[in-house]
Amino acid sequence: MFLDNIKSPETARKYKKLLEKFLRSIPDQVYEKKSKKSDVKSIVKYFVDLAKKNPDLAADIIATYIKEEKKLVESGLLSSGTLENHIKPIKVLLDANRIAIHWKSLHRLYPRKQSTTDDRAYTKSELQKMLEIARDITDKVIITVFSSGGFRLEAWNYFTWKDIKLFKNQDNSYKGGALLVYGKDEESYWTHITPEACKYVELYREKWKSDIGIYPKDDQPLLKAVKYPTIHRLNSTGVKKRIEKIVKSIGMRQKLPEGKKRYEVPLDHGFRKYFNTMKKIKLSRQITIKLEKFLAGKKSA
């Protein structure tokens, strides 16, 4: 019931992990006849059965969990928004099983939302430094596709060659590209990648042929890991490790100063922030151009 209420496979993966964290935080003595070696499905059933019999006790358990998470927010180890995301899987589980909990009273326990954050996007010059220092074509693909596509890190777990379309001008230069995020999933969507990203994708495709002997097939992963003799996907964990190595090499991921909990630029989310910043600038320019044309038309009239 829990899984049937989640459309996105990536969201399902995250929610399962977060739900397990919550369920394993509940002391064993709360349940009747619970084995310490119980698997996740069994623990879910124990909690659902308990919540059906005693919704107030279930609400108290959730309230205790929120208070513990709130301590992490107050210490700067967790954001208020992340805390809310940690509670969402619990609500999905209970709603899916038609268990009524007074969520309004639980929401009052949440810390006040942080209006500002200290982190920022990568700058254009920082991305350029990454490209300059990256010797591997795989890294260049990651940097350009990630920063121009604006998707989340987990999307690297889904990309195949049929998900990417490259477009050329009449002079054979790249016009840009389209990338399908999350493949066949209901939550999938198309995003744009820059001509520069297209160029590196094509160079990577040629290197693939040089390494394997044939061009990649449509259903094969967009990026392949180099440590295996056969074709294995370079997944989000591998991508993140590569990013961290590059970012450190340009002097951006040094040891945090004493008392500081977060880096100025989020390692992977900094690319998405860059994408959103560029999108806002582009939209602002489009509005300005349209407004100038409108005012010019009124003046001539």
N, C-alpha and C positions, 0 to 999 in steps of 0.2 A: 504493500500500500504506500509505503514511504517512497520507494523508487518510482512507482507509477505516477506520482504527483510531481516529478521533476523531469522536465523535457530535455534539458541539455545534459549530455553525457559528462561533460567537464564539471558542471555544477553538481551532478550526482556524485562524482568522484570526491569533490571537495566536501560536500555535505556528509557523506558517509564517514570520512575521516574526522570531521568536526564532531559528528554525533557520537562516534566511538570515544573520542576524548572526553566528552561530557559524561557518557554512561560509565566509563571506567573510573571517573572521579567520585562516583557514588559508593559509599562504604558497603561492603557485602552484607553487613548485618541489617541493612534496610530491607533487603529482600527475604522472602521465605524460601528455604531449601535451595539457595543459590550456590553453585559450585564455583570455586575460585578459578577453575580452569575453563570456565564457560567461554564459548566463542561469541563473536559479535552478534550473530542472529539470536542466540539464546538470551544474551543480555538485553537486546531490544525487546524481546518478548516479555522478560521479567519486568522491565520498566513500563511497558504498555499495560500489562496486567495490573501492575500496582496503581498506575494512573487511573485506570477504569474503576478500580475498587475504592481508591482514595485520592480524588483530584486535588484536595487541599494539601496532602502530603507531597504530591508531585510538584505542586506550585512552590512549596517550601524548599524542595530540593533544587528547583530551578533558581529560586531567589538566592539561595546560598551560593550557587555557581556564579550567578551574576555579580554578587558581592566580591567573590574571589577574583573574577576578571576585572572588576572595577579597581581593585588594588593595583593591578598591572598598569591600568590606564593612568592612575594617579602617580605611579612611579616612572611613567614615561616609556614603559616597555611595550605598550599597546595603545592603539588609537581608539577613540570612542566609536568610530565607524566600524572598526574591526570587531569590537565587542558585539555590536549589533549583529554582524554577520555570523558570529559564533553561536548566537541564540536562534537564528533562523531555522537551522535544521531540526531543532527540538520542536519548534512550532509546526513545521511541516509534518513531522512524525505524528504529533498529537492531533492536528487537524485531519490528517489522512485517516486516522482511526476514530474520528468523531468524538474526541475527548475534549470537553469544554474546560478551559483554564481561564482564569481572570487575568488576561494579558495586560490590561490597562494598569493594574497595580504593579505588575512586574516591570513595565516600561518606566515607571516612576523611579525605579532603582538605577536606571542607566545614568552614567555621568553626563554632565552638560556637554553638548557637542562642541568639538574644537572648531572655532570659526576660521582659524588660519593654520597652515602647516609650514614647517620650516623647509621642507624639501622643495626641489625645483626640477625642471627638465634639463636634459643635456642641452648645451648650446650648440649652434652650428659649427663653431670653431672646435669644440671638443669632439664632435662627431668626425670632423675633418682630420683631427689628430689621430683618432682611432683608425681611420682608413689608411693614413700615411704609415702608421706603425704596424698595421696588420700585414703580414707576409703571406698568409694562407688565404686563398680565394674563398674558402668556406666562411672565414671571419668577415670578409668584405660583403658577402651575401647577407649574413646575419645583420650587420650594422645598417646597410642600406634598406633592406626589406623591412626590418623591424622599425626603423625610424620613419619610413614613409608609409607603412601599412597601418600603424597605430593599434595593433591587436595586442592581446595579453600573451604572456610568456607561454601559457599552456597550449596555445594554438599550434606551436611547433610540433606537438604530438599528433597532429592530424594532417598536415599538408602533404599532398602527393603532387606529382607532376601534372596531373590533369586539372589541378586547382589553380594553376597559374597560366595566364594568357599575356603574351607580349605583343605590342602593336608597333608598327614601323611607319615612318613617313615615306614619301615617294623617293627620297634620296637614300633610303635604307637606314637612316638614323632612327633611333628609338623614340617613339612618341610617348610611351608610358606603358604601364601594364595593369592587369586586374588580377586580384588574388582572392580566392574563395576561402573564407575563414570558417573553420569547423565543418568542412566538407558537406556530407549528406544530412547533417543534423537539422532539426527544425529551426534551431537558433542560428543557422549559418547566414552569412552575409558577404557581399563583395566589397573589397576595399581597393584603393588605388596604390600603385607603387611607381616610383619615379623612373625616368629614362636611365638614370645612373644605376639604379637597382637592376633594371632590365639588362643592362650591359654586363653586370657581374653575374647575374643568373645565367646568361648565355655562355660566359666564360667558364662558369662552373659546370655547365652541361657538357662543354667540350672536354673539360678535365675528366668528367665522369666517363666519357667514351674512351679517353686515353688510358684510364685506370682499368676499366672493365672490359673494353673491347667493343661495346655497343652503347648506343644512347639509352638513357633511362626510359623505362616503360611508364605509361600513364598512371598505373596504380602503385608505383614504387614511391617510397618517401622522398620528399623534396631534398632533404639533406641526409647524407649517410655518415655513420660513424666510421672512423678510420681504423679502430682497434680490432675489428672483426674481419676475418677472411672472406665472409659472405656479406651481402647487403643487409645492414641493420640500420634502423632509423637513428639519427642523431636527435634525441628527444630533448624536452625542455630542460632537463637537468644538465645534459651535456652542453646545450646552448648557453645556459647560465654560467657554467664553469669557464667557457671560452670568453664570455663577456667580461667576467671578473678579471681574468688574466690580462685582457687588453686594457681595461680601465685602470688597473694597477700600473700597467706599463707607461701610461701617460700621467701618472702621479696623482690620480684622483681617489684612490681607495687606501689611503694610508691609515695608520692606527688612529682610532677616535680619541679626541682629547678627553681628559678626565671630566666626568660629569655629563658628557654628551652621549646620548643613547642611539642616535640615528645619523646616517651619512646624509650629506647635503643633497645628493642625487640618488634616488632609489636605483639599485643596480639594473633591474630589467624594466621597471615601470617608468624610468626616466625617458625611455624611447617613446612610450605612449604619451607621456606628458609633452614631449617635443612635438609629436604629431598633433595633439590637441591645441598647442600654442600656435603652430603653423596654420591650422585650420581656422582659428579665430582671426589671425592676421589676414588670411586670404579673404574671409567673409567680410571683414572690416573694409578691405580694399574694394571689394565688389560693391558694397553699399555706398562707399564714397564716390566711386565712378558713376554709379547710377544716379546718385544725388546731384553730382556735378552736371550730368547730361540733362537731368530734369530742370535744374536751375538755369542752365544755358538755354534750354528750349523756351522757358518762360520769359527770359530776358529778350530773346529774339522776337517772341510773339508780341 
